[in-house]
Amino acid sequence: MIDLRLLREDPDRVRASQRARGEDVALVDALLSADERRRSSGVRFDELRAEQKQLGKQIPKATGDEKAELLKRAEQLKADVKAADAERDAADTETHELLLRLGNLVHPDVPVGGEEDFVTLETHGTIRDFGTEGFEPRDHLELGQLLGAIDVERGAKVSGSRFYFLTGVGALLELALVNAAIAQATAAGFTPMLTPALVRPQSMAGTGFLGQAAQDVYHLDKDDLYLVGTSEVPLAAYHMDEIIDADRLPLRYAGFSPCFRREAGSHGKDTRGIFRVHQFDKVEMFSYVAPEDSQAEHQRLLEWEKQWLTSLELPFRVIDVASGDLGSSAARKYDCEAWIPTQGKYRELTSTSDCTEFQSRRLSIRLRDGKQVKPLATLNGTLCAVPRTIVAILENHQQADGSVRVPEVLRPYLGGREVLEPVSR
């Protein structure tokens, strides 16, 4: 959530952010009104309680008619205090609920607009011209079937659409990707983490995933637990309700976990293969830093993602995501999109978001710097979303006979194997 003091001091900035996101600007005025009622009812409650305490001291000393009047006033005060307390609680609840609906403040340099209004910042690698090489590229599913690596038919039989099996070299390729990604993250100073896939409501809400993203979240009603769509959630909640000494920062974690997404609203999109699925594994980077360091850390996370995709020898571009396409917790977000030959376009493989103090305020995570205690900043960055990375590797490194060249960075994790060979033709 944002800082209420900032809302009071500069409501136009918050209105502009809401407008850039394409979200309800009226929410800002509703929140200002609720906050004013919360504060005024709090003052009223404190005044009545002070009078009540003073009266409590006077009554034992009074006699006769004076005592009767004081007792009468005491009864009235009792009712007034109760009413003021209820009014304060109601205003406080309303303020908190409205505050949770408000997205993070969009960074002023973020391009304004919808999904297609991103700005391309840089492009890396060379897109292969399969025509000059003399063959038509196969898509990842056909390649996966030739290699005995992907089985979506049995995935659908067992679990339904958008589920799959990775088999043989497909399973080995996932393990190689995960191990190589964790190795890179560990070398960069991240602490590797295996995180829970089920979290409590406060963890999910605290990271901002029960707002606009709620339709994509799986909920277990019987246990009131949520399946995570990313290990960002447990990594963010890891230090919930804690105060961290400033000299411990930055704290950097690399979480590996299964991820679950309903993919609501994606009917008809990417239905072939394993690009858009309900369950997948992912290595996620997560950082806790001082607020003044968040923009620099955001650039570092992006550099680590670029290092990863470069090591996989994939052509990709970096985009500055537009304001209307940001998640509610992100002030700014960069995506790295790899070229997918059979689609003839770039598709998202990794993303990194600067969430500033938004999540830490919701999760009550603070830093102690001398005598000062204040919220810190959190950031996240995908290092390797496995299925999409497999898609990009298979399509970009395929050869005419259906085999796939293995990027050098993965070979040590595949027993030195340089090529994935078809098991059927």
C-alpha positions, 0 to 999 in steps of 0.5 A, a space after each residue: 500500500 502507499 503512504 497515507 501521508 503522501 496521499 494527503 500531501 500530494 493527492 494529484 500525484 496519486 490521481 495521476 498514477 491511477 489515471 495512468 493505470 487506467 484505474 478508478 480515480 474516484 478511489 483517491 477522493 473516497 480514500 481521502 474522505 475516509 481518512 479524514 473521518 478516521 482521524 477526526 473520529 480518533 480525535 473525538 474519541 480521545 477527547 471524550 476519553 480524556 473527559 471521562 477520565 477527568 470525571 472519574 477523578 471528580 466524582 469521588 470528591 463530589 456530594 449531593 446535587 453536584 455528584 448527581 450531575 457528574 454521574 449523569 454526565 458520566 452515563 452520557 459520556 459512556 454512551 458517547 465514548 462507545 459511539 465514537 469508538 465504533 465510528 473510529 473503528 468503522 472509518 479505520 476499516 473503510 480506510 484500510 479497505 480502500 487503501 488495499 484497492 489502490 495500486 502502487 504509484 507509477 514511476 514518472 518515467 513509465 510509458 503511459 498506455 495499455 499492453 501495446 504501448 511499451 517502449 523497447 529499450 534494447 535488443 540482443 542476439 541475432 534472429 535466425 533466417 531459417 529460409 536461408 538455412 533451407 528448412 522450415 522451423 518446427 514449433 516447440 510441440 512438434 520438436 518436443 514430441 520428436 525428442 520424446 520430451 513433451 506429452 500434452 495429450 496425456 497431460 490433458 487426459 490426467 489433469 485437463 487442458 493446459 497441463 503437460 508431462 515433461 518426459 525423458 530429455 524434457 525432464 532432464 532439460 528442466 533440471 538442467 535449466 533450474 540447476 544452471 539458473 540457481 548456480 548463476 543466482 548463487 554466484 551473484 550472491 543470492 541465497 537459494 530457497 525452496 519455498 512453500 507452494 501454499 500460503 495463508 491469505 495475509 501472505 497473498 494479500 500482502 504481496 498484492 495478488 488478491 486485487 486485480 490478479 485474484 481471478 488467476 489465483 487458486 484457492 483451497 476453500 477447506 483450508 483457506 490456503 492459496 496456491 502461489 502463482 510465483 515464489 515472489 509471494 512466500 519470499 515477500 512474506 518470509 520477513 513479514 512482521 519483522 524489523 531488519 537492521 539496515 546493515 543486513 541489506 540488501 537481502 537477496 533470495 533465489 526461490 524455486 517453486 511450482 507455480 499455479 495460475 488459472 489463466 483466466 481470460 486467456 481462452 483461446 490464447 496459446 492453447 498449443 503446447 506449453 507456453 501458457 499453462 496452469 502449472 509450471 516451475 520457476 526460479 525467482 529472484 527477490 530482493 529487500 533493499 533500502 528505499 533509496 536503493 530500489 531503482 539501482 537494484 531494479 537495474 541489477 535484476 534486469 542485468 542478471 536476467 539479460 545475463 541468463 538469456 544471453 548465456 542461453 544464446 537466445 535472441 531477445 529484447 528488453 521492454 519498459 512495460 506501459 502503465 496500464 499493463 503493470 501489476 498493482 504492486 509494481 511501480 515499474 516493470 521491465 520484461 525480457 522477451 525472447 524471439 519465438 521463430 514459429 510465432 514470428 514475434 517476441 514473447 515474455 520470458 522474464 520480468 522484473 518489478 520494482 515494488 518500492 515500499 508497497 509490499 513491505 507496508 502491507 506485510 509490515 516489514 521494516 528496516 531499522 537505521 539507527 533510531 529510525 524505523 521505516 518500510 523497506 523496498 522489495 523487488 522481484 525478477 524472474 530468472 527462469 520460467 521453465 516451460 517458456 524457456 524450453 519453448 524458446 530453446 527448442 525453437 531457436 536451437 533446432 536443426 533441420 533433422 529435428 535435433 536441438 543444439 544444447 547451449 553451452 551453459 546447460 551442457 555440464 548439467 546434461 552430462 556434457 550432451 551437445 545435442 538433443 536427438 529425436 527418438 522418433 521421426 
